[in-house]
Amino acid sequence: MIFIITIKGTIIGNLMCKWMSGIKINWMNDYQDAVIRLQAIFDDAVDGIIIIDSRGIIEEVNKSACVLFGYNEDELVKKSINM
């Protein structure tokens, strides 16, 4: 199993290695393309997106979330979602 991780290290999904007629498809290119696409979606989304861990600590926010809540990224990351 291959994990899809954002540039900042957040796990956002996973890929299984693909096999076709016994030949391994070049999953590394697929993986890199997926990471780039998902990071672009996260960064450019009109909606605010906040990624939290299992304890409710903010791991990552996009630009729209910062605008929506009136804080910059440094003020939100590593804070509890229950601020």
N, C-alpha and C positions, 0 to 999 in steps of 0.2 A: 504494500500500500504506500502511496506517495501522498504526503500532505501538501496542500496548497497553502502557502504562507504569504502574508502581505510583506511589503518591503520592511515594515517595522517588526516583523516576526510573529504576527498574529495568525493563528491557524484558522482558515476560513472554509476549508473543505478538503476533499481528498480525491485522488485518482487511483484507480487500479491499473496496474500494468496491462497493456493490451497485447494480445497475442492473436495472430491471424495466420492460419495454416502453418503453425510452428515458427513463424518469423515475428520477432518482437518489433512492434512499431516504435518509431523514435519518440518515446514518451517524454523525453527531456524537452524537446521543442514544444510539444503540446503543453507541458507543465509551465514552461516559461511564458508561453503565449497566454495561458489561462491566468497566471499571476498578473501579467501586465494588464490584461483586460479587466480583471476584477478590481485591481488597484485603481484603474482609470474610472470605473463605475463608482467606486467608493469616493474618490476625490472629487468627481464632477457631478455627483447626484444633487439635484435640487432639494431633496429632502435631507434633513439632518439625520446622520447615522452615528450611533454611539455603540461601541463594542465594549462589553463588560465581561469580567471573568465570573466564575461561579460564586464569588463572594460579594459581587456587586461593585467591584472596583473598576473604574473606567480604564480601559487599555488603549483605546484609540477613538478619535472623533474626526469627522470630516469638516471641511470648511463651512458647510451649510449649518451644521450643528452649532459651531462656534457663533455664527451670525444669529441663529435662532435664539440661543441662550445668552448672548452678549458677553461671552468669555472667550479668551484665546485658548489655544490648544494646551499650553503649559498650565493654565489654571484649572483645566478639567482632568487631564490624564493623571492617573494614580489617586484620584479622589473617589470617595464612595458615591454611588448613584443617589444615595439618600441625603446628599449635602443639605 
